[in-house]
Amino acid sequence: MGLGDQIKSLRKKNKITQKELASELGVSLRTVQRYESGAMDLDLSLKTVKS
């Protein structure tokens, strides 16, 4: 399972949309879509998501 798959799995497990995740991370919806598809690597300098 790649990083994009893990992001998607955790997002679905927590029952949040890609749009909600994008808002929490301070990135665009398209960026989250690219992370999940593997078209873009995750920028590890992003802020930590609040729990």
C-alpha contacts under 8 A as a table, 3 or more apart, distances in Angstrom:
res1	aa1	res2	aa2	distance
1	M	5	D	5.95
1	M	6	Q	6.71
2	G	5	D	5.25
2	G	6	Q	6.33
3	L	6	Q	5.00
3	L	7	I	6.19
3	L	36	E	7.69
3	L	38	G	7.71
4	G	7	I	5.12
4	G	8	K	6.24
4	G	35	Y	5.36
4	G	36	E	3.95
4	G	37	S	6.01
4	G	38	G	5.43
5	D	8	K	5.12
5	D	9	S	6.01
5	D	36	E	6.02
5	D	37	S	7.68
6	Q	9	S	5.01
6	Q	10	L	6.06
7	I	10	L	5.29
7	I	11	R	6.02
7	I	35	Y	7.79
7	I	36	E	6.34
8	K	11	R	5.05
8	K	12	K	6.12
8	K	36	E	5.82
9	S	12	K	5.24
9	S	13	K	6.04
10	L	13	K	4.92
10	L	14	N	6.14
11	R	14	N	5.23
11	R	15	K	6.19
11	R	16	I	5.68
11	R	17	T	7.12
11	R	18	Q	7.63
11	R	21	L	7.45
12	K	15	K	4.76
12	K	16	I	6.15
12	K	17	T	7.53
13	K	16	I	7.99
16	I	20	E	6.04
16	I	21	L	6.70
17	T	20	E	5.10
17	T	21	L	6.27
18	Q	21	L	5.08
18	Q	22	A	6.05
18	Q	29	L	6.30
18	Q	32	V	6.30
18	Q	33	Q	7.14
19	K	22	A	5.05
19	K	23	S	6.24
19	K	28	S	7.79
19	K	29	L	5.30
19	K	32	V	7.97
20	E	23	S	5.10
20	E	24	E	6.30
21	L	24	E	5.07
21	L	25	L	6.17
21	L	32	V	7.43
22	A	25	L	5.14
22	A	26	G	5.86
22	A	27	V	4.98
22	A	28	S	5.52
22	A	29	L	5.36
22	A	31	T	7.55
22	A	32	V	6.01
23	S	26	G	5.04
23	S	27	V	6.35
23	S	28	S	7.35
23	S	29	L	7.99
24	E	27	V	7.92
24	E	49	V	6.32
24	E	50	K	7.73
25	L	46	L	6.82
25	L	47	K	6.61
25	L	48	T	7.57
25	L	49	V	6.43
27	V	31	T	6.33
27	V	32	V	7.37
28	S	31	T	5.18
28	S	32	V	6.74
29	L	32	V	5.27
29	L	33	Q	6.31
30	R	33	Q	4.96
30	R	34	R	6.15
31	T	34	R	5.04
31	T	35	Y	6.20
31	T	40	M	7.66
32	V	35	Y	5.01
32	V	36	E	6.22
33	Q	36	E	5.24
33	Q	37	S	6.17
34	R	37	S	5.11
34	R	38	G	5.97
34	R	39	A	4.95
34	R	40	M	5.20
35	Y	38	G	5.23
35	Y	39	A	6.29
35	Y	40	M	5.13
35	Y	41	D	6.06
35	Y	42	L	6.18
36	E	39	A	7.74
37	S	40	M	7.67
38	G	41	D	6.72
43	D	46	L	6.02
